[in-house]
Amino acid sequence: MTETITWQDFEKVEMRVGRVVAVDDFPEARKPSYKLTIDFGPEIGTKRSSAQITKLYKKEGLIGRLVVCVINFPPKQIANFHSECLTTGFVTDKGVVLLEPEQDVPLGCKVA
């Protein structure tokens, strides 16, 4: 069963669009992952994220891609890495499919 939240709960979640500017392998992670560096524009800057997306995405195909991330979670240590935001996606039986805008939008644009 899905838990019901209030509108005020949803408003607390800062989901913003960013552009992947760097991708590194993350062999220290327990589950296959990449280390992403994501640019959210001048107001927010860059943040790093660990993303379990290796099944469906190659590193070179991620550079320049727009992604939607939650930017107001506290940093989470994953192995020797501090993940500063959560890159969102849809969990499927084939792997995680990234959530991304259909059209080009300004970096840092908030999900409404």
C-alpha positions in Angstrom: 0.0 0.0 0.0 1.3 3.5 -0.8 1.6 5.9 2.1 -0.3 9.2 1.7 1.7 12.4 2.2 0.5 16.0 2.4 1.2 18.7 -0.1 3.4 20.3 2.4 5.5 17.1 2.5 5.9 17.2 -1.3 6.9 20.9 -1.2 9.9 20.0 1.0 11.5 17.9 -1.7 13.8 19.9 -3.9 13.8 18.1 -7.3 15.9 20.0 -9.8 17.2 19.5 -13.3 20.9 19.3 -13.9 23.3 18.4 -16.7 25.8 15.5 -16.3 29.3 17.0 -16.8 31.5 14.1 -15.6 31.1 10.3 -15.1 33.6 8.1 -13.3 33.6 4.4 -12.5 32.8 3.4 -8.9 34.4 0.0 -8.3 34.2 0.4 -4.5 30.4 0.5 -4.5 28.7 -2.8 -3.5 26.2 -2.5 -6.4 27.5 -1.5 -9.9 27.4 2.3 -10.0 28.8 5.4 -11.5 30.0 8.6 -9.8 28.2 11.5 -11.6 29.1 15.2 -11.4 26.0 17.2 -12.2 25.8 20.9 -12.9 22.6 22.6 -11.6 23.5 26.1 -12.8 25.1 29.1 -11.1 22.6 29.4 -8.2 23.2 25.8 -7.0 26.5 24.8 -8.6 27.7 21.2 -9.1 26.9 18.2 -6.9 28.0 14.6 -7.0 25.8 11.6 -7.1 26.3 7.8 -7.0 23.9 6.2 -9.5 23.1 2.6 -10.1 22.6 3.0 -13.8 25.4 0.9 -15.3 23.1 -1.8 -16.8 21.4 0.6 -19.3 23.9 3.5 -19.7 27.5 3.8 -20.9 29.6 6.6 -19.4 30.1 8.4 -22.7 26.3 8.5 -23.3 25.7 10.2 -20.0 27.8 13.3 -20.6 25.6 16.3 -21.4 22.4 14.5 -20.5 19.8 16.3 -18.4 18.7 14.5 -15.2 16.3 15.1 -12.4 17.7 15.0 -8.9 16.6 15.5 -5.3 19.2 18.1 -4.0 18.1 18.6 -0.4 18.8 15.2 1.1 21.8 15.2 3.5 25.0 13.8 1.9 25.2 10.0 2.0 28.4 8.2 2.3 28.6 5.2 -0.1 31.9 3.4 0.3 34.6 6.1 0.0 32.3 8.6 -1.8 29.9 11.3 -0.5 26.8 11.4 -2.7 25.3 14.9 -2.4 22.1 14.4 -4.4 19.8 11.6 -5.5 19.6 11.0 -9.3 16.0 9.8 -10.0 14.9 7.0 -12.2 12.4 4.3 -12.7 13.3 0.8 -11.4 12.6 -1.8 -14.1 13.6 -5.5 -14.4 16.2 -4.4 -17.0 17.8 -1.7 -14.8 17.2 1.9 -13.7 15.8 4.2 -16.4 16.7 7.8 -15.8 14.0 10.4 -15.2 14.7 13.3 -17.5 12.8 16.3 -19.0 11.3 15.9 -22.4 12.6 19.3 -23.5 15.6 21.4 -22.7 15.0 23.4 -19.6 17.2 25.8 -17.6 19.7 24.2 -15.2 18.4 24.2 -11.7 14.7 24.4 -12.8 12.5 23.0 -10.1 10.0 20.2 -10.5 6.5 21.5 -9.8 
